Amino acid sequence: MVDIHVPILIVGGGASGLSSSIALSNLGVDHLLIERHPTTSHAPKAHILNQRTMEIFRQLGIDDLVYGAGSTGQHLQNSTWRTSLGGDEPGDGRVFAQIDAWGGGELRGIVEKTGPNPPCSCHQIKLEPLMHAHAAKVAPRPLLFNHEAGDLQVDDEGVTVTVTDRESGQQTVVRADYLVAADAGRSIAPAMGIGWIGATQLQDNVSIHFKADLSDFVEDGCILNWIVNLGSSDSFGLASGVLVPVGRGGLSSDWVMHFAFPPDAVEVNAEVLTRRMRSLLKLPDLSVEVHQVNHWVLESVITEAFQSGRVFMVGDAAHKHPPTIGIGMNSAFGDTSNLMWKLAWIVKGLAEPRLLESYEPERRPVIQRNIDCANTTYYSHMIVNTAMGLMPGMDEAARKHAFETFFADNPEGERRRARAQKMIESVLKMEFQAMALELGYEYVSEVICFDGRQPIRQPDPTGCDYVPLAEPGHRMPHAWITDGQGARRSTLDMTGAMENFSLFIGSNGAAWEEVVESVGEATGVPLVSHRHDREKAENSSWWEDLGLADDECLLVRPDNHIVWRGAADVGQPEQRLTAAIVQSIGRWYQP
């Protein structure tokens, strides 16, 4: 007997599940979210929120909330390599390399041109509670934390799940038309026999979350501090770790330190890790209040299927990979941005179920590229060791000599340090300045209308330098325009909170403008338009800069991806625009 029926059931109340709930609530779609844990994340975990994610948060209406809790601007500037924070031996307390990261430093001007929202650093321990509060405020039903899904049954018409209140033991049978698995692959995928592809158990990692005053040692704006000094923790004979502020740069009092190599054959606990951390930082008397110790295993995997019938995998239920590039949680928000409007529009009768078949073809190649780049950059960090002249198998005397030579105040030391800086700037640019990876990915599926034309520009294959492309499948390039009410809006704001399609029309595109209303009525699709007016754009040439002719138009779907590019000189604007819209919502076009 079914106790509750909902159009959409979300299993998992982490970042991807909460963003799914907020999106569906904004679109007025009834749904239920359950989460087996009693609260949101109790560990800092992921923290980098790139430009694209902050644009998605802009659509969800939570970008200002996240900026208020996180670090951006002057507090998010660079990634720095140091020998230690303290110590009085030669080489101690030295900064020997640095790179602008995630829109900081000299990247700031580029970020301002490419999107309305700069990146942000906001750890999950801060992000998820504010997302939970907002989701609970706008959701049509209470968010059921401390509730577990079991006895999954899937058929052609929907899914049935038995939900157990873990405190009272009370069970409720929930029937849903669709299920979103945002549970990190813990329950739904195994129940359906869906496994992982890739490598597991790559590396054991330990993190210690603590409170300490490091304001005298770390400058504001440094978001990652890579600590490297002599020791006996890896094959290079180095002690290493990553120190990250859980707050605003060097102004933070909360920190987390990640150890890439676990303590040598000792029990992992707060006392051991505190001792290890003080030794690595060379601050033996540092006053530390430990909040938590967290052990996690590095994986590089992608699920065998993103969709199985009416069940969809998002976030960690679909993919897991090394934390380098900081794109894991961002990939999760990309998943939900792609999927939620499709589910909502189908539930509301605005699109056909065939549209859902585009989710995996669009997202899987993007995720696979993210995984490949994360793997590459994770292992690329070994260049720091080699740049210092350190090689595996060196004895202690050789390691010490290499270390001292690297920091010597002589021409050889200067050459080695300059070489290390240059290697980091070139190789690790793919990690800390991956704007093309974050903004320039392309969707390819049956609901994207390609016309066979070659783009006038090609994207950067390294994933670094973002090239705005006004081509089907790509994110709509950003430009600031003034709307009819005199408000300053980004081109990305035209689709609202994933509520409508938007049609951007060139200055000589009257033929398109004349048919917008009739096409919207005929298709039943909410459609808004904007005609390019040089006087209302902050960059008057943005349309031409994209290689667009004055009589062309761009059709953009609710998740801000272009689905069609049309030229007026081909004729039949009403039929062609109608055909593009119905294809992009999964219908078969019959003129």
Buried (B, 14 or more C-beta within 10 A) or exposed (E): EEEBBBBBBBBBBBBBBBBBBBBBBBBEBBBBBBBBBEEBBBBBBBBBBBBBBBBBBBBBBBBEBBBEBBBBBEBBBBBBBBBBBBBEEEBBBBEBBBBBBBBBBEBBEBBEBBBBBBBBBBBBBBBBBBBBBBBBEBBEBEBBBBBBBEEBEBEEEBBBBBBBBEEEEEBBBBBBBBBBBBBBBBBBBEBBEBEBEBEEEBEBBBBBBBBBEBEEBBBBBBBBBBBBBBBEBBEBBBBBBBBBBBBBBBBBBBBBBBBBBBBEEEEBEBEBBBBBBBBBBBBEEBEBEBBBBBEBEBBBBBBBBBBBBBBBBBBBBBBBBBBBBBBBBBBBBBBBBBBBBBBBBBBEEBBBEBBBBBBBBBBBBBBBBBBEBBBBBBEBBBBBBBBBBBBEEBEEEBBBEBBBBBBBEEEEBEEBBEBBBEBBBEBBBBBBBBBBBBBBBBBEBEBBBEEEEEBEEEBBEEBBBBBBBBBBBBBBBBBBBBEEEEEEBBBBBBBBBBBBBBBBBBBBBEBBBEBBEEBBEBBBBBBBBBBBEEEBBEBBEBBBEBBBBEBBBBBBBBBBBBBBBBBBEEEEBBEBBBBBBBBBBBBEEEE
